[in-house]
Amino acid sequence: MTLIIKLADQEQRRLEVIAIALKAENQSDVVRTLINEKFEKLQADKTLVERRGGHPQHLLQGSIVLSESKDRKSFIAKKMESKTAKRAR
């Protein structure tokens, strides 16, 4: 994607100083670096779940609680048994 930005003289000089400090080959590399840094900073304030889009609602609205390992294992075992039974038909 091409992005064209008109900068005032002062902002242009600042961008050149940043490019020199970052040892960037061109101003496009500087802008990409700044965008990535800002995005990472915004993401750092979020939890892993928030970065991944939140909890799936269908899991939160389930009728059983699967927070315990034994409960999850028995739930998965029942699901596997029903799938095996369907295949056997």
SEPA-243942 format. One record per residue: x, y, z of N, C-alpha, C, O, CB in turn; residue in one letter; residue number from 0. Coordinates in nm, 2 decimals. Glycine has a CB too. Layout:
BEGIN
X|Y|Z|X|Y|Z|X|Y|Z|X|Y|Z|X|Y|Z|A|NUM
...
***
This chain:
BEGIN
0.08|-0.12|0.00|0.00|0.00|0.00|0.09|0.12|0.00|0.19|0.13|0.07|-0.10|0.00|0.12|M|0
0.05|0.22|-0.08|0.13|0.34|-0.08|0.06|0.45|0.00|-0.06|0.46|0.00|0.14|0.39|-0.23|T|1
0.14|0.52|0.08|0.09|0.62|0.17|0.17|0.75|0.14|0.29|0.75|0.15|0.10|0.58|0.32|L|2
0.10|0.85|0.11|0.16|0.98|0.09|0.13|1.07|0.20|0.01|1.09|0.23|0.12|1.04|-0.05|I|3
0.23|1.13|0.26|0.21|1.22|0.37|0.28|1.35|0.34|0.40|1.35|0.31|0.26|1.16|0.51|I|4
0.21|1.46|0.36|0.27|1.59|0.35|0.31|1.64|0.49|0.23|1.65|0.58|0.17|1.70|0.28|K|5
0.44|1.67|0.50|0.49|1.71|0.63|0.54|1.86|0.62|0.59|1.90|0.52|0.61|1.62|0.68|L|6
0.52|1.93|0.73|0.58|2.06|0.74|0.73|2.05|0.75|0.78|1.94|0.78|0.52|2.14|0.87|A|7
0.80|2.16|0.72|0.95|2.15|0.72|1.00|2.10|0.85|1.10|2.02|0.85|1.00|2.29|0.69|D|8
0.95|2.14|0.96|1.00|2.10|1.09|0.98|1.95|1.11|1.07|1.88|1.16|0.93|2.18|1.21|Q|9
0.86|1.90|1.07|0.84|1.75|1.08|0.93|1.68|0.99|0.97|1.57|1.02|0.69|1.72|1.05|E|10
0.95|1.73|0.87|1.04|1.66|0.78|1.18|1.65|0.84|1.25|1.55|0.83|1.05|1.74|0.64|Q|11
1.23|1.76|0.90|1.36|1.75|0.96|1.37|1.65|1.08|1.46|1.58|1.09|1.40|1.89|1.02|R|12
1.26|1.65|1.16|1.25|1.55|1.26|1.26|1.41|1.21|1.32|1.32|1.26|1.12|1.57|1.35|R|13
1.18|1.38|1.10|1.19|1.25|1.04|1.32|1.21|0.99|1.37|1.10|1.00|1.09|1.25|0.92|L|14
1.40|1.31|0.93|1.53|1.29|0.89|1.63|1.25|1.00|1.71|1.16|0.99|1.59|1.41|0.81|E|15
1.61|1.32|1.12|1.69|1.29|1.24|1.66|1.15|1.29|1.75|1.08|1.32|1.66|1.40|1.35|V|16
1.53|1.12|1.29|1.50|0.98|1.33|1.56|0.88|1.24|1.60|0.78|1.29|1.34|0.97|1.34|I|17
1.55|0.90|1.11|1.61|0.81|1.01|1.75|0.79|1.03|1.80|0.68|1.02|1.58|0.86|0.87|A|18
1.83|0.90|1.06|1.97|0.89|1.09|1.99|0.81|1.22|2.08|0.72|1.22|2.03|1.03|1.10|I|19
1.92|0.84|1.32|1.93|0.77|1.45|1.90|0.62|1.44|1.97|0.54|1.50|1.84|0.83|1.56|A|20
1.80|0.58|1.36|1.77|0.44|1.34|1.85|0.37|1.23|1.84|0.25|1.21|1.62|0.43|1.30|L|21
1.94|0.45|1.17|2.02|0.40|1.06|1.93|0.33|0.95|1.97|0.23|0.90|2.12|0.30|1.11|K|22
1.82|0.40|0.92|1.73|0.35|0.82|1.78|0.39|0.68|1.84|0.49|0.66|1.59|0.40|0.85|A|23
1.75|0.30|0.59|1.79|0.33|0.45|1.70|0.44|0.39|1.75|0.52|0.31|1.77|0.21|0.36|E|24
1.57|0.45|0.43|1.49|0.55|0.37|1.38|0.59|0.47|1.37|0.53|0.58|1.42|0.51|0.24|N|25
1.30|0.69|0.44|1.20|0.74|0.53|1.08|0.64|0.55|1.02|0.63|0.65|1.15|0.87|0.49|Q|26
1.06|0.56|0.45|0.95|0.46|0.45|0.99|0.35|0.56|0.90|0.31|0.64|0.94|0.38|0.32|S|27
1.11|0.32|0.57|1.15|0.23|0.68|1.13|0.29|0.82|1.09|0.22|0.91|1.30|0.19|0.66|D|28
1.16|0.42|0.83|1.13|0.48|0.96|0.99|0.48|0.99|0.95|0.45|1.11|1.19|0.63|0.95|V|29
0.90|0.51|0.90|0.76|0.52|0.93|0.71|0.38|0.96|0.63|0.36|1.06|0.68|0.57|0.80|V|30
0.76|0.27|0.89|0.72|0.14|0.93|0.76|0.10|1.07|0.69|0.04|1.15|0.78|0.03|0.83|R|31
0.88|0.14|1.10|0.94|0.11|1.24|0.85|0.18|1.35|0.82|0.12|1.45|1.08|0.15|1.25|T|32
0.82|0.31|1.32|0.74|0.38|1.42|0.60|0.32|1.43|0.54|0.32|1.54|0.73|0.53|1.38|L|33
0.54|0.28|1.32|0.41|0.22|1.33|0.41|0.09|1.41|0.33|0.07|1.49|0.35|0.19|1.18|I|34
0.51|0.01|1.38|0.52|-0.12|1.45|0.55|-0.10|1.60|0.49|-0.17|1.68|0.64|-0.20|1.40|N|35
0.63|0.00|1.64|0.65|0.03|1.78|0.53|0.08|1.85|0.50|0.03|1.96|0.76|0.14|1.79|E|36
0.45|0.16|1.78|0.33|0.21|1.84|0.23|0.10|1.86|0.16|0.09|1.96|0.26|0.32|1.75|K|37
0.22|0.01|1.75|0.12|-0.10|1.76|0.16|-0.20|1.87|0.07|-0.24|1.95|0.12|-0.18|1.63|F|38
0.29|-0.23|1.89|0.34|-0.32|2.00|0.31|-0.25|2.13|0.27|-0.33|2.23|0.48|-0.34|1.98|E|39
0.32|-0.12|2.14|0.29|-0.06|2.27|0.14|-0.07|2.30|0.11|-0.09|2.42|0.34|0.09|2.27|K|40
0.06|-0.05|2.20|-0.08|-0.06|2.23|-0.12|-0.21|2.27|-0.21|-0.23|2.35|-0.16|-0.02|2.10|L|41
-0.05|-0.30|2.20|-0.08|-0.44|2.23|-0.03|-0.48|2.37|-0.09|-0.57|2.43|-0.02|-0.53|2.13|Q|42
0.07|-0.42|2.42|0.13|-0.45|2.55|0.03|-0.43|2.66|0.04|-0.49|2.77|0.26|-0.38|2.57|A|43
-0.06|-0.33|2.64|-0.15|-0.30|2.75|-0.27|-0.40|2.75|-0.35|-0.40|2.85|-0.21|-0.16|2.72|D|44
-0.28|-0.49|2.66|-0.39|-0.58|2.65|-0.34|-0.72|2.71|-0.22|-0.75|2.70|-0.44|-0.60|2.51|K|45
-0.43|-0.80|2.76|-0.40|-0.93|2.80|-0.39|-1.02|2.67|-0.43|-0.98|2.57|-0.50|-0.98|2.90|T|46
-0.34|-1.14|2.69|-0.33|-1.23|2.58|-0.47|-1.26|2.52|-0.48|-1.26|2.40|-0.26|-1.36|2.63|L|47
-0.56|-1.28|2.61|-0.70|-1.31|2.56|-0.75|-1.19|2.48|-0.82|-1.21|2.37|-0.79|-1.34|2.68|V|48
-0.73|-1.07|2.52|-0.78|-0.95|2.45|-0.71|-0.94|2.31|-0.77|-0.90|2.21|-0.75|-0.82|2.53|E|49
-0.58|-0.97|2.31|-0.50|-0.96|2.18|-0.56|-1.07|2.08|-0.55|-1.05|1.96|-0.36|-0.98|2.20|R|50
-0.60|-1.18|2.14|-0.65|-1.29|2.05|-0.80|-1.27|2.01|-0.86|-1.36|1.94|-0.63|-1.42|2.12|R|51
-0.86|-1.16|2.06|-1.00|-1.14|2.02|-1.10|-1.17|2.13|-1.22|-1.16|2.11|-1.04|-1.22|1.90|G|52
-1.06|-1.20|2.25|-1.15|-1.23|2.36|-1.19|-1.37|2.37|-1.15|-1.46|2.29|-1.28|-1.14|2.35|G|53
-1.26|-1.40|2.47|-1.31|-1.54|2.50|-1.42|-1.58|2.40|-1.51|-1.49|2.37|-1.36|-1.56|2.64|H|54
-1.42|-1.70|2.34|-1.53|-1.74|2.25|-1.66|-1.75|2.34|-1.66|-1.81|2.44|-1.50|-1.87|2.19|P|55
-1.76|-1.68|2.29|-1.88|-1.67|2.37|-1.95|-1.81|2.38|-2.01|-1.83|2.49|-1.98|-1.58|2.30|Q|56
-1.94|-1.89|2.28|-2.00|-2.03|2.30|-1.94|-2.11|2.41|-2.00|-2.20|2.46|-1.99|-2.10|2.16|H|57
-1.81|-2.08|2.44|-1.75|-2.15|2.55|-1.79|-2.09|2.69|-1.81|-2.16|2.79|-1.60|-2.14|2.54|L|58
-1.82|-1.96|2.69|-1.86|-1.90|2.81|-2.00|-1.93|2.85|-2.04|-1.92|2.97|-1.84|-1.75|2.80|L|59
-2.08|-1.96|2.75|-2.22|-1.99|2.77|-2.25|-2.14|2.79|-2.37|-2.17|2.79|-2.31|-1.93|2.66|Q|60
-2.15|-2.22|2.81|-2.18|-2.36|2.82|-2.25|-2.39|2.95|-2.25|-2.32|3.05|-2.05|-2.43|2.82|G|61
-2.31|-2.51|2.95|-2.39|-2.55|3.07|-2.31|-2.62|3.18|-2.35|-2.63|3.29|-2.50|-2.64|3.03|S|62
-2.18|-2.66|3.14|-2.10|-2.73|3.24|-1.97|-2.65|3.26|-1.93|-2.57|3.17|-2.07|-2.87|3.20|I|63
-1.91|-2.66|3.37|-1.78|-2.59|3.41|-1.67|-2.69|3.38|-1.66|-2.80|3.43|-1.78|-2.54|3.55|V|64
-1.58|-2.65|3.29|-1.47|-2.73|3.25|-1.33|-2.68|3.31|-1.23|-2.70|3.24|-1.46|-2.75|3.10|L|65
-1.34|-2.61|3.42|-1.21|-2.55|3.47|-1.12|-2.66|3.53|-1.00|-2.64|3.54|-1.25|-2.45|3.57|S|66
-1.18|-2.77|3.58|-1.10|-2.88|3.63|-1.06|-2.98|3.53|-1.13|-3.00|3.43|-1.18|-2.95|3.75|E|67
-0.94|-3.03|3.54|-0.88|-3.12|3.44|-0.97|-3.25|3.43|-0.99|-3.29|3.31|-0.74|-3.15|3.47|S|68
-1.01|-3.30|3.54|-1.09|-3.43|3.53|-1.22|-3.40|3.46|-1.27|-3.49|3.39|-1.11|-3.48|3.68|K|69
-1.28|-3.29|3.48|-1.41|-3.26|3.41|-1.39|-3.24|3.26|-1.47|-3.29|3.18|-1.47|-3.13|3.47|D|70
-1.28|-3.18|3.22|-1.25|-3.17|3.08|-1.22|-3.30|3.02|-1.27|-3.33|2.91|-1.13|-3.07|3.06|R|71
-1.15|-3.39|3.09|-1.11|-3.52|3.04|-1.24|-3.60|3.02|-1.25|-3.67|2.92|-1.02|-3.59|3.13|K|72
-1.33|-3.60|3.11|-1.45|-3.68|3.10|-1.54|-3.62|2.99|-1.60|-3.70|2.92|-1.53|-3.68|3.24|S|73
-1.55|-3.49|2.98|-1.63|-3.43|2.87|-1.57|-3.47|2.73|-1.65|-3.50|2.64|-1.63|-3.27|2.89|F|74
-1.44|-3.46|2.72|-1.38|-3.50|2.59|-1.40|-3.65|2.56|-1.43|-3.69|2.45|-1.23|-3.47|2.59|I|75
-1.39|-3.73|2.67|-1.41|-3.88|2.65|-1.55|-3.90|2.60|-1.57|-3.99|2.51|-1.39|-3.95|2.78|A|76
-1.65|-3.84|2.66|-1.79|-3.85|2.61|-1.81|-3.81|2.47|-1.88|-3.88|2.39|-1.89|-3.78|2.70|K|77
-1.75|-3.70|2.43|-1.76|-3.65|2.29|-1.70|-3.75|2.20|-1.75|-3.78|2.09|-1.69|-3.51|2.28|K|78
-1.58|-3.81|2.24|-1.51|-3.90|2.15|-1.60|-4.03|2.14|-1.60|-4.09|2.03|-1.38|-3.94|2.20|M|79
-1.66|-4.07|2.25|-1.74|-4.19|2.24|-1.86|-4.17|2.15|-1.90|-4.26|2.07|-1.80|-4.23|2.38|E|80
-1.92|-4.05|2.15|-2.04|-4.03|2.07|-1.99|-4.02|1.92|-2.07|-4.07|1.83|-2.11|-3.90|2.11|S|81
-1.88|-3.97|1.89|-1.83|-3.96|1.75|-1.80|-4.10|1.70|-1.82|-4.14|1.59|-1.70|-3.87|1.74|K|82
-1.74|-4.18|1.79|-1.71|-4.32|1.75|-1.83|-4.40|1.73|-1.84|-4.48|1.63|-1.62|-4.39|1.86|T|83
-1.94|-4.38|1.81|-2.06|-4.45|1.79|-2.13|-4.40|1.66|-2.18|-4.49|1.59|-2.16|-4.42|1.90|A|84
-2.12|-4.28|1.62|-2.17|-4.23|1.49|-2.10|-4.29|1.37|-2.16|-4.33|1.27|-2.17|-4.08|1.48|K|85
-1.97|-4.31|1.38|-1.89|-4.37|1.28|-1.92|-4.52|1.26|-1.92|-4.57|1.15|-1.74|-4.35|1.30|R|86
-1.95|-4.58|1.37|-1.98|-4.73|1.37|-2.11|-4.76|1.30|-2.13|-4.87|1.25|-1.98|-4.78|1.51|A|87
-2.20|-4.67|1.29|-2.33|-4.69|1.23|-2.32|-4.72|1.08|-2.42|-4.74|1.02|-2.42|-4.58|1.25|R|88
***
